[in-house]
């Protein structure tokens, strides 16, 4: 919910006509164009929110895990920040599959890797996707990275990551594959 460009998670105890407000938590998102996806753990004690700003000043996605076992005292369990706008997320087999996208843009500062390489921060400093895990599309001519992360559901630790350098017009993420649709102009002969 939006309140003065601050996002709050509201919890209610549902009990028919006796439904009551149980708690509120200010989410660490602050952009008016944010989309937030929310996941509830099977034991109903953890909520994970995935969202982020869309280009102001850079594309970033935040994934936050909240302990909601006591709705009147919600606490932050863990958080990770990922470069790029969240394109897709899914929870499967104890892992979050998070896909982000960002365009390198004109005149990046090549002394600052965070300006042009896929990266994330689990709270202990920026880490980059390994060059061996970056694929360059054979027909790609764009400077857009589509990055895929496998996060542990409980700790949000990055278990795996990969990126494709190419524009994507559509995508589907399954447990084991990323299907990407790319649009190319045919060259006249």
NUNU-529892 format. One record per residue (C-alpha): chain; residue in one letter; x, y, z. Coordinates in steps of 0.5 Angstrom, whole numbers, plus 500, padded with zeros to 3 digits. Each point is the difference from the previous one (the first is absolute). Example, Ala and Ser with C-alpha at 12.3 -4.5 7.8 and 13.67 -1.06 7.14 Angstrom:
! residues 2
+------+------+-----+-----+-----+
| unit | code |   u |   v |   w |
+------+------+-----+-----+-----+
|    A |    A | 525 | 491 | 516 |
|    A |    S | 502 | 507 | 498 |
+------+------+-----+-----+-----+
END
This chain:
! residues 189
+------+------+-----+-----+-----+
| unit | code |   u |   v |   w |
+------+------+-----+-----+-----+
|    A |    X | 500 | 500 | 500 |
|    A |    X | 502 | 507 | 498 |
|    A |    X | 501 | 505 | 506 |
|    A |    X | 504 | 507 | 498 |
|    A |    X | 504 | 496 | 496 |
|    A |    X | 502 | 495 | 506 |
|    A |    X | 498 | 493 | 499 |
|    A |    X | 497 | 496 | 506 |
|    A |    X | 498 | 493 | 501 |
|    A |    X | 494 | 499 | 504 |
|    A |    X | 498 | 494 | 503 |
|    A |    X | 493 | 498 | 502 |
|    A |    X | 497 | 494 | 504 |
|    A |    X | 494 | 498 | 496 |
|    A |    X | 494 | 497 | 505 |
|    A |    X | 494 | 502 | 496 |
|    A |    X | 496 | 506 | 503 |
|    A |    X | 506 | 500 | 505 |
|    A |    X | 506 | 502 | 495 |
|    A |    X | 505 | 504 | 504 |
|    A |    X | 506 | 504 | 498 |
|    A |    X | 506 | 496 | 503 |
|    A |    X | 506 | 504 | 497 |
|    A |    X | 504 | 504 | 495 |
|    A |    X | 507 | 501 | 498 |
|    A |    X | 503 | 505 | 495 |
|    A |    X | 503 | 496 | 494 |
|    A |    X | 507 | 503 | 498 |
|    A |    X | 497 | 502 | 493 |
|    A |    X | 500 | 508 | 499 |
|    A |    X | 498 | 501 | 492 |
|    A |    X | 493 | 501 | 498 |
|    A |    X | 501 | 496 | 494 |
|    A |    X | 501 | 493 | 504 |
|    A |    X | 497 | 494 | 499 |
|    A |    X | 500 | 495 | 506 |
|    A |    X | 499 | 492 | 500 |
|    A |    X | 499 | 497 | 506 |
|    A |    X | 501 | 493 | 503 |
|    A |    X | 498 | 497 | 506 |
|    A |    X | 504 | 494 | 503 |
|    A |    X | 496 | 493 | 501 |
|    A |    X | 500 | 501 | 507 |
|    A |    X | 497 | 507 | 500 |
|    A |    X | 506 | 503 | 504 |
|    A |    X | 504 | 503 | 494 |
|    A |    X | 498 | 505 | 495 |
|    A |    X | 505 | 502 | 494 |
|    A |    X | 499 | 506 | 496 |
|    A |    X | 503 | 501 | 493 |
|    A |    X | 500 | 507 | 497 |
|    A |    X | 504 | 506 | 498 |
|    A |    X | 501 | 507 | 497 |
|    A |    X | 499 | 500 | 492 |
|    A |    X | 506 | 504 | 498 |
|    A |    X | 500 | 506 | 505 |
|    A |    X | 506 | 501 | 500 |
|    A |    X | 502 | 492 | 499 |
|    A |    X | 496 | 494 | 499 |
|    A |    X | 501 | 496 | 507 |
|    A |    X | 495 | 494 | 502 |
|    A |    X | 500 | 499 | 508 |
|    A |    X | 498 | 493 | 503 |
|    A |    X | 498 | 501 | 507 |
|    A |    X | 498 | 494 | 505 |
|    A |    X | 496 | 502 | 506 |
|    A |    X | 498 | 496 | 506 |
|    A |    X | 493 | 501 | 501 |
|    A |    X | 499 | 495 | 505 |
|    A |    X | 498 | 505 | 505 |
|    A |    X | 496 | 505 | 496 |
|    A |    X | 501 | 506 | 505 |
|    A |    X | 507 | 499 | 500 |
|    A |    X | 502 | 499 | 492 |
|    A |    X | 508 | 500 | 499 |
|    A |    X | 505 | 499 | 494 |
|    A |    X | 503 | 494 | 500 |
|    A |    X | 504 | 501 | 494 |
|    A |    X | 501 | 504 | 493 |
|    A |    X | 503 | 500 | 494 |
|    A |    X | 501 | 505 | 494 |
|    A |    X | 501 | 498 | 493 |
|    A |    X | 501 | 505 | 494 |
|    A |    X | 495 | 500 | 495 |
|    A |    X | 492 | 501 | 500 |
|    A |    X | 496 | 494 | 502 |
|    A |    X | 498 | 496 | 494 |
|    A |    X | 497 | 494 | 503 |
|    A |    X | 500 | 496 | 507 |
|    A |    X | 498 | 493 | 502 |
|    A |    X | 501 | 496 | 506 |
|    A |    X | 501 | 492 | 499 |
|    A |    X | 503 | 495 | 504 |
|    A |    X | 503 | 504 | 505 |
|    A |    X | 503 | 505 | 496 |
|    A |    X | 498 | 507 | 497 |
|    A |    X | 501 | 501 | 493 |
|    A |    X | 501 | 507 | 498 |
|    A |    X | 502 | 503 | 493 |
|    A |    X | 502 | 507 | 499 |
|    A |    X | 501 | 505 | 494 |
|    A |    X | 504 | 506 | 499 |
|    A |    X | 503 | 504 | 495 |
|    A |    X | 507 | 502 | 500 |
|    A |    X | 499 | 507 | 497 |
|    A |    X | 504 | 505 | 497 |
|    A |    X | 507 | 502 | 502 |
|    A |    X | 501 | 495 | 506 |
|    A |    X | 506 | 501 | 505 |
|    A |    X | 504 | 494 | 499 |
|    A |    X | 504 | 502 | 506 |
|    A |    X | 493 | 498 | 504 |
|    A |    X | 498 | 493 | 498 |
|    A |    X | 493 | 501 | 504 |
|    A |    X | 499 | 505 | 494 |
|    A |    X | 500 | 494 | 495 |
|    A |    X | 500 | 493 | 502 |
|    A |    X | 495 | 496 | 504 |
|    A |    X | 501 | 500 | 507 |
|    A |    X | 497 | 499 | 507 |
|    A |    X | 501 | 502 | 507 |
|    A |    X | 498 | 495 | 506 |
|    A |    X | 502 | 505 | 505 |
|    A |    X | 507 | 498 | 500 |
|    A |    X | 503 | 504 | 494 |
|    A |    X | 498 | 500 | 492 |
|    A |    X | 501 | 493 | 497 |
|    A |    X | 500 | 500 | 492 |
|    A |    X | 498 | 494 | 496 |
|    A |    X | 506 | 496 | 497 |
|    A |    X | 502 | 502 | 493 |
|    A |    X | 499 | 492 | 499 |
|    A |    X | 493 | 501 | 502 |
|    A |    X | 498 | 505 | 495 |
|    A |    X | 498 | 498 | 493 |
|    A |    X | 500 | 505 | 494 |
|    A |    X | 494 | 499 | 495 |
|    A |    X | 502 | 498 | 493 |
|    A |    X | 496 | 505 | 497 |
|    A |    X | 500 | 505 | 506 |
|    A |    X | 501 | 507 | 498 |
|    A |    X | 498 | 503 | 506 |
|    A |    X | 503 | 502 | 507 |
|    A |    X | 495 | 497 | 504 |
|    A |    X | 501 | 495 | 506 |
|    A |    X | 495 | 495 | 502 |
|    A |    X | 503 | 497 | 506 |
|    A |    X | 497 | 493 | 504 |
|    A |    X | 501 | 499 | 507 |
|    A |    X | 498 | 494 | 504 |
|    A |    X | 500 | 502 | 508 |
|    A |    X | 499 | 496 | 506 |
|    A |    X | 493 | 501 | 502 |
|    A |    X | 502 | 500 | 508 |
|    A |    X | 506 | 504 | 499 |
|    A |    X | 500 | 504 | 494 |
|    A |    X | 507 | 497 | 498 |
|    A |    X | 501 | 500 | 493 |
|    A |    X | 501 | 493 | 498 |
|    A |    X | 501 | 501 | 492 |
|    A |    X | 500 | 505 | 495 |
|    A |    X | 501 | 502 | 493 |
|    A |    X | 499 | 505 | 495 |
|    A |    X | 498 | 501 | 492 |
|    A |    X | 503 | 506 | 497 |
|    A |    X | 494 | 502 | 495 |
|    A |    X | 493 | 503 | 500 |
|    A |    X | 494 | 496 | 502 |
|    A |    X | 493 | 501 | 497 |
|    A |    X | 497 | 495 | 505 |
|    A |    X | 502 | 494 | 504 |
|    A |    X | 498 | 494 | 504 |
|    A |    X | 504 | 497 | 506 |
|    A |    X | 499 | 493 | 502 |
|    A |    X | 504 | 497 | 506 |
|    A |    X | 506 | 498 | 495 |
|    A |    X | 499 | 504 | 494 |
|    A |    X | 499 | 507 | 498 |
|    A |    X | 496 | 501 | 493 |
|    A |    X | 502 | 507 | 497 |
|    A |    X | 497 | 503 | 494 |
|    A |    X | 504 | 505 | 496 |
|    A |    X | 498 | 504 | 494 |
|    A |    X | 505 | 501 | 494 |
|    A |    X | 499 | 503 | 494 |
|    A |    X | 502 | 496 | 493 |
|    A |    X | 505 | 503 | 496 |
|    A |    X | 499 | 502 | 493 |
|    A |    X | 504 | 496 | 495 |
+------+------+-----+-----+-----+
END
